[in-house]
């Protein structure tokens, strides 16, 4: 039982004890009426949590489902951020706040995540990027864009650029994943990762059931490990509330995990080796990714991961590569100023052909 309700119960019991102990001498006409303690039902508790943390942006219909997008600031090109697998728009909170000071910046939630409607079936790179394209159009977010992608989001934004090259003016990849990781690391590693994904998706669906029956809404501490404490207070608690009250959030993570291998295969078929001459910055984290429990496999997988990221930087003639030595995979949370600086640099580079723009 939450502490505030415990406190109310204790106070009510004390009042009852005091009245009962003095019943022979107390004038009952002067007794204070006791209002019965009303404890909300599980569904009411979940509704209260949802009401505390409504969608901070707008909900836009895409293919019959609502998608959440949040835009701040002014200026062009608009910076559009794509979260990694298992994450939502809230993971960009620190960077979005910074970037809004010098350009328009939008974060959004893929279907099923956070405030967007549940995901309708398996994910593909094509439907993820197609929905984003429609969302931006219907939300009146016009190109050109600087796309920023984290982890699997890096795969999505490169694919978006491949599909809609005339819309993308620049790109920042934050510890991006690669469609070639499983192929380059080998069959044994791929089998291990498939097994790990299977275990994880089973766990995620189990957690979704707990969210549905109100277990987490009654005790938010059960989901606090799924929320990064370095996020601003509001975003941190909003993340907790979403995990606690939205079974579709857990299901979206499971579906994306199950779709991972087919997404990588789909993108690899496009053989993306060039992004033209757009300003591009790739930032790698400096910490071990923990790919495998086997030290030898893990070292090799980490080496392949970093090599592929360096190769991504070479996909543009203006590509640059940096290492965030002190950061985990979540560079945008560990070192938001570093990511902000990379975005500013790319935005400024896109202005070189637009002398009427005033640089920040």
C-alpha positions in Angstrom: 0.0 0.0 0.0 1.4 3.5 -0.9 2.7 5.5 2.0 0.1 8.3 1.7 -2.7 5.8 2.1 -0.9 4.1 5.0 -0.7 7.5 6.7 -4.4 8.1 6.3 -5.2 4.7 7.7 -3.0 5.4 10.8 -4.6 8.8 11.4 -8.2 7.3 11.1 -7.3 4.5 13.6 -5.9 7.0 16.1 -9.1 9.1 15.9 -11.2 6.0 16.5 -9.1 4.9 19.5 -9.3 8.4 21.1 -13.1 8.5 20.7 -13.6 5.0 22.0 -11.3 5.5 25.0 -13.3 8.6 26.2 -16.8 7.4 25.3 -18.2 7.8 28.9 -17.2 11.4 29.2 -17.4 12.8 25.6 -20.4 14.7 24.6 -21.4 12.8 21.4 -23.1 15.9 20.0 -19.6 17.4 19.8 -17.9 14.4 18.2 -16.2 15.0 14.9 -17.8 13.0 12.1 -15.4 10.5 10.5 -15.3 10.3 6.7 -14.8 6.7 5.6 -11.4 6.2 3.9 -12.0 5.5 0.2 -9.2 3.5 -1.4 -9.1 3.8 -5.2 -9.6 0.6 -7.2 -6.6 -0.6 -9.3 -8.2 0.8 -12.5 -8.8 4.2 -10.8 -5.2 4.2 -9.6 -3.9 3.6 -13.2 -6.2 6.3 -14.5 -4.8 8.7 -11.9 -1.3 8.0 -13.0 -2.1 8.4 -16.7 -3.8 11.8 -15.8 -0.7 12.9 -14.0 1.5 12.4 -17.1 -0.5 13.2 -20.2 1.1 13.3 -23.6 3.4 16.4 -23.7 3.0 16.8 -27.4 0.2 16.2 -29.9 -1.4 13.0 -31.1 -1.6 12.7 -34.9 -3.5 10.0 -36.8 -1.3 7.8 -39.0 -2.8 4.8 -40.8 -5.8 4.8 -38.4 -3.7 5.0 -35.3 -2.5 7.9 -33.2 1.1 8.7 -32.9 2.7 11.1 -30.4 5.1 13.9 -31.6 6.5 16.7 -29.5 8.2 19.7 -31.1 9.9 22.6 -29.5 11.9 25.7 -30.5 12.1 27.4 -33.9 14.4 27.4 -36.9 15.4 25.3 -39.8 16.4 22.6 -40.5 14.2 20.8 -38.1 16.0 18.2 -35.9 14.1 14.9 -35.7 15.1 12.4 -33.1 14.6 8.6 -33.3 14.9 6.6 -30.1 16.4 3.1 -29.8 14.6 -0.1 -29.3 12.8 -0.2 -25.9 12.9 3.6 -25.6 10.6 6.5 -26.3 10.7 10.2 -26.8 11.5 10.8 -23.1 15.0 9.4 -23.6 15.9 12.6 -25.6 14.6 15.0 -22.9 18.0 16.5 -22.0 19.2 17.0 -25.6 15.8 18.2 -26.9 15.8 21.0 -24.3 19.3 22.1 -25.3 18.6 21.9 -29.1 15.4 23.9 -28.8 17.5 26.9 -28.0 18.9 27.1 -31.5 16.6 25.1 -33.8 13.2 23.4 -34.0 13.5 19.9 -32.6 10.9 17.0 -32.6 10.8 13.8 -30.8 8.2 11.1 -31.3 7.0 7.7 -30.2 6.9 4.8 -32.6 3.5 3.0 -32.5 3.0 1.0 -29.3 5.6 3.1 -27.4 4.7 5.6 -24.7 1.7 7.7 -25.7 1.3 6.3 -29.3 -1.4 3.7 -30.0 -0.6 0.0 -29.8 1.6 -1.4 -32.6 -0.4 -3.2 -35.4 1.6 -6.3 -36.1 5.3 -7.0 -36.8 7.7 -4.1 -37.5 9.7 -3.5 -40.6 12.1 -0.7 -41.5 9.7 0.2 -44.3 6.7 0.7 -42.1 8.6 2.5 -39.3 10.1 5.0 -41.7 6.9 5.3 -43.7 4.9 6.1 -40.6 7.4 8.7 -39.6 7.3 10.2 -43.0 3.5 10.5 -42.8 3.6 11.7 -39.2 5.9 14.6 -40.0 3.8 15.6 -43.0 0.5 15.5 -41.0 2.1 17.3 -38.1 3.2 20.1 -40.5 6.9 19.4 -39.8 8.4 20.2 -43.2 11.8 19.2 -44.5 14.8 19.7 -44.6 15.6 17.5 -41.5 18.6 16.8 -39.5 17.9 13.2 -38.3 19.3 12.0 -35.0 19.2 8.2 -34.2 20.2 6.2 -31.2 21.0 2.5 -31.3 18.4 0.8 -33.5 17.1 4.3 -34.2 20.4 4.8 -36.1 19.4 2.0 -38.5 16.0 3.6 -39.0 17.3 7.1 -39.8 19.9 5.8 -42.3 17.1 3.8 -44.0 14.8 6.9 -43.9 17.6 8.9 -45.6 18.0 6.2 -48.2 14.3 6.3 -49.0 13.8 10.1 -48.8 17.2 11.6 -49.6 15.9 14.9 -50.7 14.4 15.5 -47.2 17.5 15.0 -45.2 20.1 17.8 -44.8 22.3 16.1 -42.1 22.5 13.3 -39.6 23.9 12.5 -36.1 24.2 8.8 -35.1 24.4 8.2 -31.4 26.1 4.8 -30.7 24.1 3.4 -33.6 23.4 -0.2 -34.3 24.1 -1.7 -37.7 22.2 -4.1 -40.0 25.5 -5.9 -40.5 26.3 -6.7 -36.9 25.0 -10.3 -36.9 26.5 -11.1 -40.3 29.9 -9.7 -39.5 30.1 -11.2 -36.1 29.2 -14.7 -37.2 26.6 -17.4 -37.1 27.4 -18.6 -33.5 27.0 -15.1 -32.2 23.8 -14.6 -34.1 22.3 -17.8 -32.7 23.2 -16.7 -29.2 21.6 -13.3 -29.8 18.4 -14.9 -31.1 18.2 -17.0 -28.0 18.7 -14.0 -25.8 16.0 -12.1 -27.7 13.6 -15.0 -27.2 14.2 -14.9 -23.4 13.9 -11.2 -23.3 10.6 -11.0 -25.2 9.1 -13.6 -22.9 10.1 -11.5 -19.9 8.7 -8.4 -21.5 5.3 -10.0 -22.1 5.3 -11.2 -18.5 5.9 -7.7 -17.3 3.1 -6.5 -19.6 0.7 -8.8 -17.8 1.8 -7.3 -14.5 1.2 -3.8 -15.8 -2.2 -4.8 -17.0 -3.3 -6.2 -13.6 -2.1 -3.1 -11.8 0.9 -4.6 -10.0 3.2 -1.8 -11.0 0.7 1.0 -10.5 0.4 -0.1 -6.9 4.2 -0.1 -6.4 6.2 2.1 -8.9 9.5 1.0 -7.3 9.1 -2.3 -9.3 9.7 -0.5 -12.5 12.2 2.1 -11.4 15.1 0.1 -12.8 13.6 0.6 -16.3 14.0 4.4 -16.0 17.3 6.2 -16.1 17.7 8.3 -13.0 19.8 10.9 -14.9 16.6 12.1 -16.7 14.9 15.2 -15.4 12.5 14.5 -12.6 9.3 14.9 -14.6 10.5 12.7 -17.5 11.8 10.1 -15.0 8.5 9.8 -13.2 6.5 9.9 -16.5 8.6 7.0 -17.7 7.7 5.1 -14.6 4.0 5.9 -15.0 4.1 4.7 -18.6 5.8 1.4 -17.7 3.3 0.9 -14.9 0.1 1.6 -16.8 0.6 0.8 -20.5 0.8 -3.0 -21.3 1.2 -2.0 -24.9 4.5 -0.4 -24.1 5.9 -3.7 -23.0 4.3 -5.5 -26.0 5.9 -2.9 -28.4 9.3 -3.7 -27.0 8.7 -7.4 -27.4 7.5 -7.0 -31.0 10.4 -4.9 -32.0 12.8 -7.4 -30.4 11.2 -10.2 -32.4 11.4 -8.1 -35.6 15.0 -7.2 -35.1 16.6 -9.9 -37.3 14.1 -9.3 -40.2 14.7 -5.5 -39.9 18.4 -5.9 -40.2 18.0 -8.3 -43.2 15.6 -5.9 -44.8 18.0 -2.9 -44.5 21.1 -5.0 -45.5 19.4 -5.8 -48.8 19.5 -2.1 -49.7 23.3 -2.2 -49.2 23.5 1.4 -48.0 27.1 2.4 -48.5 26.7 6.1 -49.3 24.6 9.0 -47.8 26.0 11.4 -50.3 27.6 14.6 -49.1 25.5 15.5 -46.1 27.0 16.6 -42.8 27.3 13.5 -40.7 28.6 12.8 -37.2 28.8 9.3 -35.6 29.4 9.1 -31.9 30.5 5.8 -30.2 30.3 5.1 -26.5 33.5 4.2 -24.8 32.1 1.5 -22.5 31.7 -2.3 -23.2 28.4 -3.2 -24.7 28.1 -6.5 -22.9 27.1 -8.5 -26.0 28.0 -11.9 -24.6 28.9 -13.6 -21.4 31.8 -15.3 -23.2 34.7 -12.8 -22.9 36.2 -13.7 -26.2 32.9 -13.5 -28.1 32.2 -10.2 -26.3 35.5 -8.6 -27.2 35.1 -9.6 -30.8 31.5 -8.4 -31.0 32.5 -5.0 -29.5 35.3 -4.7 -32.0 32.9 -5.3 -34.9 30.4 -2.9 -33.4 32.9 0.0 -33.3 34.3 -0.9 -36.8 30.8 -0.7 -38.3 30.2 2.7 -36.7 33.5 4.0 -38.2 32.3 2.7 -41.5 29.0 4.6 -41.1 30.9 7.9 -40.7 32.6 7.2 -44.1 29.2 6.9 -45.8 29.2 10.7 -46.3 32.0 12.8 -47.7 31.5 15.1 -44.7 31.4 12.2 -42.2 33.1 12.6 -38.8 33.7 10.0 -36.0 34.0 10.6 -32.3 34.2 8.4 -29.2 32.4 9.4 -25.9 35.0 7.7 -23.7 33.1 8.1 -20.4 29.6 7.2 -21.7 27.5 4.1 -21.6 25.3 3.2 -24.6 23.1 6.1 -23.6 25.4 9.0 -24.6 22.4 11.4 -24.9 21.8 10.9 -21.2 25.3 10.5 -19.9 26.8 13.4 -22.0 23.9 15.4 -23.4 26.1 18.4 -24.1 28.3 16.3 -26.3 25.4 15.2 -28.4 24.0 18.7 -28.4 27.3 20.0 -29.7 27.3 17.4 -32.5 23.8 18.4 -33.5 24.7 22.1 -33.5 27.7 21.4 -35.7 25.6 19.5 -38.2 22.9 22.2 -38.2 25.4 24.9 -38.7 27.0 23.0 -41.6 23.6 22.8 -43.3 23.4 26.6 -43.2 26.5 27.1 -45.3 24.4 27.2 -48.4 21.8 29.5 -46.8 23.5 32.8 -46.0 20.2 34.4 -44.9 20.2 32.1 -41.8 21.6 33.6 -38.6 23.8 31.0 -36.8 23.3 30.4 -33.1 
